[in-house]
Amino acid sequence: MSTETSESAASPPAQPPSAPSRRTFIATTSVAGGVIAAGGLAAGSSLLGTEEAAATEAAPSSRVSLTVNGRRHTVMVDNRTSLLDLLREHLGLTGSKKGCNAGACGACTVLVDGHRVNSCLTLAVRLDGAEVTTVEGLAKGDQLHPLQQAFIDQDAFQCGYCTPGQIVSGVGCIQEGHTGSPEEIREWMSGTICRCGCYVKIVRAVEQATGRK
C-alpha cells in the first residue's frame, strides 16, 4: 500500500492573517482617538463645572453699610466685590466707569471720606461705615457742581467716557489744595487718563472752578 498523500488531498498550508490596509488603519485609529478625546473632554468639563460650583458655594460674603452720596445703604456682597462693582451692579450708580479695571486710567475715581480712590481696586468690604461720593452726588438738585459747569463751559470732553472720573478727581484736587498753577493741576490730575487728549481744557475747567479764570 502506498503511504504517499496526493497533493490535492493534503491540507493547504496555513496563511498568515492579512494586515489591515493603511486606509482602514487610519480610519479605525481616528474613531478610537475621537471617542477617547470626547470622553476625556466630557470628564474634564464635568470636573471643571464641579470645581466652579464648589468655589461659588464657598465664596464668603459680608454685610456692608456705607453712605453713598448722602444716602445710607446696607448690602450683602461677595468679599471679592470691588467698590466699583458695588456702585454699578448693586446700587445702580453707573456714572463711575470701568475702564482698565486695573487702577491705571482713573475712569472709576470716587471720593471715599473726602479722598480720591480708584474704586476698581478698592474692596467694598473694607469700607464699612465710610462715606462715598460719586459723580452723581456732586450736584445739588438741578444746580451743577462748579466743576461740572466748568467742564461744559470749557468743552473739556469729547467722547465723555473719562469725564466722570476726571470731574471727581478734579474736585478732589481742588479740595486738597493742589491748584496753584496749571503745572500743579496737571501733576495732581495725572493719574486720570483722557484718550481724546482734552488735557488743556480740563486744566482750564479746574482753574475756572477754583475762580482762577
C-alpha positions in Angstrom: 0.0 0.0 0.0 1.2 3.4 -0.9 1.7 5.8 2.0 2.1 8.9 -0.2 -0.6 11.5 0.1 -1.7 13.1 -3.0 -1.1 16.8 -3.3 -4.8 17.5 -3.8 -5.8 15.7 -0.7 -3.2 17.3 1.6 -4.4 20.2 3.9 -3.4 23.6 2.5 -0.7 25.4 4.4 -1.9 27.9 7.0 -1.9 31.5 5.6 -0.9 34.4 7.9 -3.8 36.8 8.7 -4.0 39.7 6.2 -2.8 43.0 7.6 -5.3 45.9 7.5 -4.9 48.4 4.8 -3.5 51.9 5.5 -6.9 53.5 5.0 -8.6 51.0 7.4 -5.9 51.6 10.0 -6.2 55.4 9.9 -10.0 55.3 10.0 -10.0 52.9 12.9 -7.5 54.8 15.0 -9.2 58.1 14.2 -12.5 56.9 15.5 -10.9 55.4 18.6 -9.0 58.6 19.3 -12.1 60.7 18.9 -14.0 58.5 21.4 -11.2 58.8 23.9 -10.9 62.5 23.4 -14.6 63.1 23.7 -14.7 61.0 26.9 -11.8 63.0 28.3 -13.3 66.3 27.4 -16.6 65.3 28.9 -14.9 64.2 32.1 -12.8 67.4 32.2 -15.8 69.6 31.6 -17.7 67.8 34.4 -14.8 68.2 36.8 -14.4 71.9 35.9 -18.1 72.5 36.4 -17.9 70.8 39.8 -14.9 72.9 40.9 -16.6 76.1 39.8 -19.8 75.2 41.6 -17.8 74.4 44.7 -15.9 77.7 44.5 -19.2 79.6 44.1 -20.7 77.9 47.1 -17.7 78.5 49.2 -17.3 82.3 48.4 -17.6 84.2 51.7 -19.9 87.2 51.9 -20.3 90.1 54.3 -22.8 92.7 55.1 -21.5 96.3 54.4 -23.1 99.5 55.4 -21.9 102.7 53.9 -23.1 106.2 52.9 -23.1 106.9 49.2 -24.0 110.4 48.1 -25.6 111.2 51.4 -27.8 108.1 51.5 -27.2 105.1 53.7 -27.0 101.6 52.1 -26.6 98.2 53.7 -25.9 95.3 51.2 -24.7 91.8 51.3 -21.8 91.3 48.9 -19.2 88.7 48.0 -16.0 89.6 49.8 -14.2 89.9 46.4 -16.6 92.6 45.2 -14.9 95.9 44.3 -16.4 99.3 45.3 -16.9 100.0 41.6 -19.0 96.8 41.1 -20.9 97.6 44.3 -21.8 101.0 42.9 -22.6 99.9 39.4 -24.2 96.4 40.0 -25.8 96.7 43.4 -26.7 100.4 43.7 -27.3 101.3 40.0 -24.8 104.2 40.1 -23.2 103.8 36.7 -21.5 107.2 36.4 -18.2 105.7 37.6 -16.8 103.9 34.6 -15.0 100.6 34.3 -12.1 101.4 32.0 -8.9 99.4 32.5 -10.2 97.7 35.8 -6.6 97.8 36.9 -6.2 101.2 38.5 -4.3 102.8 35.6 -6.9 105.0 33.8 -8.8 106.7 36.7 -12.2 106.5 35.0 -13.6 104.9 38.2 -12.3 107.6 40.5 -14.6 108.4 43.5 -14.2 110.1 46.8 -14.0 108.0 50.0 -14.1 110.1 53.1 -13.0 113.0 51.0 -10.0 111.3 49.4 -9.7 110.2 45.8 -9.5 106.4 45.2 -9.7 104.1 42.3 -12.9 102.2 43.1 -11.9 99.3 40.8 -9.0 98.4 43.2 -10.9 99.1 46.5 -12.7 96.2 48.1 -16.2 97.1 49.2 -16.0 95.1 52.5 -13.2 97.4 53.7 -15.5 100.4 53.5 -18.0 99.6 56.2 -19.1 102.9 57.7 -17.3 105.0 55.0 -18.8 108.0 53.1 -18.5 107.7 49.3 -19.2 110.4 46.8 -19.6 109.6 43.1 -20.2 112.0 40.2 -23.9 111.6 40.7 -23.6 113.1 44.2 -21.8 116.3 43.2 -24.7 118.4 42.0 -27.3 119.9 44.4 -30.6 119.2 42.8 -30.6 120.9 39.5 -27.6 123.0 40.3 -24.4 121.5 38.9 -21.2 121.5 40.9 -18.9 124.4 39.7 -16.5 121.9 38.1 -19.3 120.2 36.2 -20.4 123.6 34.9 -16.8 124.4 34.1 -16.4 121.2 32.0 -19.4 122.4 29.9 -18.1 126.0 29.6 -14.6 124.9 28.6 -15.8 122.0 26.4 -13.5 119.7 28.4 -14.6 116.4 27.0 -15.1 114.7 23.7 -16.3 111.0 24.0 -17.1 111.7 27.6 -16.1 108.2 28.9 -13.5 109.5 31.3 -15.4 112.7 32.2 -17.0 111.4 35.5 -13.6 110.3 36.8 -12.0 113.5 35.6 -14.6 115.6 37.4 -14.4 113.7 40.7 -10.6 113.7 40.5 -10.7 117.4 39.8 -13.0 118.0 42.8 -10.5 116.1 45.0 -7.7 118.0 43.6 -9.4 121.3 44.5 -10.3 120.1 48.0 -6.6 119.0 48.5 -5.4 122.5 47.5 -3.4 121.4 44.5 -4.5 124.0 42.1 -1.8 126.7 42.5 -0.8 126.6 38.8 -1.6 124.7 35.6 1.5 122.6 36.1 0.4 121.7 39.6 -3.0 120.7 38.4 -1.6 118.6 35.6 0.7 116.8 38.1 -2.1 116.0 40.6 -4.5 115.0 37.9 -2.0 112.9 36.0 -3.5 109.6 37.2 -6.7 110.2 35.2 -6.3 109.4 31.5 -8.2 111.2 28.7 -7.8 109.2 25.5 -9.3 112.1 23.5 -6.5 114.4 24.7 -8.6 117.2 26.3 -6.0 117.9 28.9 -5.6 121.6 28.2 -9.4 122.2 28.5 -9.6 120.0 31.6 -6.9 122.1 33.3 -8.8 125.3 32.3 -12.0 123.8 33.8 -10.3 123.1 37.1 -8.9 126.7 37.1 -12.4 128.1 36.4 -13.9 126.1 39.3 -11.3 127.5 41.6 -12.0 131.1 40.5 -8.7 131.5 38.8 -10.1 132.0 35.3 
